[in-house]
Amino acid sequence: MSIRVLLVAGLIGAGVSACAAGDVHAQTPAKAPAPATLTAQSQAQQGSFTFPSAFQSKDIQVNHTSIHVRVGGSGPAVVLIHGYGDTGDMWAPLASELVRDHTVIVPDLRGMGLSALASDGFTKKNQAEDVALVLDALHVRNLDVVGHDIGNMVAFAFAAAHRDRTTRLVMMDAPVPGIGPWDEILKLPILWHFRFGGPDMERLVAGRERVYLDRFWNEFAADRASFPEASRRHYAELYARPGRMHAGFMQFAAFDQDALDNRAFLARGRLQMPVLAIGGDHSFGATMAHVMRFAADDVHELVIPNSGHWLMEEQPKPTIAAIRAFLQGSLPVAAVPQTRLTPAEVDAIPRRGGGAGTSGLNGVQTTVLSGDPNAAGPYTFEIRVPANTRIAAHTHRDNRTAIVVSGEWHLGYGEVANEAAAKTLVPGSFYTEPAGVAHFAFTTNTPAVVYISGQGPTDTRYSNPIDEPAAQRP
């Protein structure tokens, strides 16, 4: 699978401030608290970092440091772990939603935000122990774990080290050191910041924190305007505090050891708890689930449309809805089983003449490779299209992607088939079938084999009813 690259905008640690009388909010000067009636969407868009009055802030001494944490609510526990470029403040909209029926715990990572200054201990394994000891101090045993960016990596280390305590795991838009295609990810030029650090780099960035961080907020967003100016000012001020950029650089400097630690975790066995892998469609996308399937058996994939890396800032409403549903046991999609098929094994699977999401034309053969196109969840099927076959303009209810495996495939978009508007796709070519967008296809003298993937249940609706195969007519 290709590695999608608007990926980890890493985090240099920053914070949320202590607050009075349990009203937890950040220390951005002259910022008024957000009204209690703000929705999660408007909170994120307005750069509001105010937590509900049910939250209190604490500084907890653990593991040779002090961790700043916000705690509120009652019920099943969940910990929300931030990444680089944010602090625990990023979770205010989600925390406001979950606190209605959860005990919500939101720490600032070691050395970041309002946690104590720290010069070492930045391996994700060690920071997972910071989290575990904070939970012990709060008398929390079992809980759900949610992480984004660097927090993703800490969340993974926690779940791997404390499998008996982790009920569910949510991983959001970042790779995991040592897991899956990690070595290939390290080679991506856009991730040069993974190796950027040290005393000279800290001097270069000193006084220019906003300039450095803007690069992450801009390049890793689907639309840079979706990361609010208020949030940029807020986090830049926090990262400019003494020692915070150092802590951020050290998060990345620990990656080599993190990879060794995670491979050792994996050698003890794969994760068994349910995992929700969320990626922005302009960022890590489905690769988040691809990575997690190297380490976990029960992985549920979710790609958030119109979002880059900053899911909570760019698309808070669907992100929050997905996390809440998952934590309540309503899986947004079905788990994908582990499947490896050689061409010979694919050939051995019985073929059929049609089915959900296919053209229904005589002669076109379909082989379901994964999932069920009739049911909710991801699916993939193969179609074998004879030479000189025309498939009229049609739509599907779901977003689909496809790869041409063999032959020559001609595809175009539009309500009416127009050969002049079609593009010739040879083996290895990729295309999309956006939900509700009419498209048509045909072969000439060469048959074609195409793999199509989507999110069921799917269907096929011809733009002109007279083009429907006889078998599909009422």
C-alpha positions, 0 to 999 in steps of 0.5 A: 500500500502507498504511504500517504504523506501529509502525515505526522506534524509531530509535536514540540510539547506545550500546554494548558494552564492551571485554572481556578475553581475547576474551570480548566482553560489555557493561559493565553493572555486576554482570552475570554472563556468560551461560552458553555453553549459552544458546540464541539465544531464551533469550539474547535473553529474558534480556537476555544481551549476551555474545559467544562466546569466539571474538570479540575486540574492537577499536577501529579508527581510520578516517574521523577517528574510532574505531569499536569492533568485535567480530570472530570466526569464519572463513569468509564474512564478514557485518557486523551493523549496529545501530540506535537504542535498541540497540548492537552488543550486540543481535546477540549471539544472531545472532552466536553462531549465525553464528560457527560458519561465518562471519567475523562483524563487529559494529561500534558506529556512529559516536559510539554504544556504545563507539565514540569520541565524535563531533560530526559525520559522521552521514549514512548515506553517511558511516557506510557509509564508516566500515564500509567502512574498518573492513572494509578494516582487517580485510582483508575484501573481499566480504561479506553486510550485515545492518541493523536500524533506523538500521543498516538505513539504513547498510546500504542506503547501504553496499550502494548505494555498494559494490555490488561488495562486497555479496553479500547484503543483509538489511533489517530493519523500518525505512524508507529515507530518500528511497526509496519512500513516505518522504515519507508516512512522515515525516508519521506522528505516531508518528514525531515523534522524527524531528524531535526533537533539538538542545541544548534536547532534549538538556537535557530528556532528560539524566538521563531517558534511561530514560524517553525510551527506554522510549517506543520499547521500549514503543510499537514492540513487539508486547508491551512485556514482550518487551523484557527489563528487563535489556536496558532497564537495559543500554541506558539506562546506555549511552545515559546516557554523555556524548555518546551521546544527542547522537549518537543525535539526530544520526542523525535530524537527518541524514535530509534529507541521507540522502534526497538521497544515497539518491536519488543512489545510485538514479539510478546504477541499482537494486540487483542483489544479493539482498535479504531484507526482514524486518518484524514483523507488528505493525510495518513488516510487508510494507511493508519489502519494499514500500519495497525494491522501489523500489530493488532488483530481487531482493527477498524478503519475510518478515513475522515473526509476533507481533513489533513493531519489536524483532525480535531481542528479540521473536522471535529464533528465527525471525528468526535462522533466516530470516537464516541460511537467506538467507545460506546461499542458501536463500531463505525466499520467492520473489522477487516480480517487478515487476508493474503491471496496469491494470483493462483488463490484468487483464481481459485475463488468461485466467480459470479456474474454480478452482485452489489456494486457491479455493472450486472452485465452478462460476461462480466465476472466478479470475485469478492476478495474481502468483506461483503459489498452488501453489508456495512464495512470495507470490501474489495472485489475483482471484476473481469471484463471481456474485450469490447464491453461497454458499461454505461454511465452509472453511480454508486452510493459509496466512495470507491477506489480501484486499481487496474491489474491487467489489460486495458481499461478505459474510464471517464466521468459524466452522465453520458458515456463519451469515449473521447472523454475517457482515459486509457488505464494500463496495469498499475493505474489507479482511479476513484469512483466518488460517491454519487459521481457518474462514470462509465468504462469500456474495453476495446480489443483487450479484456481487463481485470480491475480490483475495486474497494469501497465501504459497503453497503454499495449499489449501482444506479444507471444514469439512464434507466434504459441502460440497466441490464435486463436482470436489474430491471423491475 
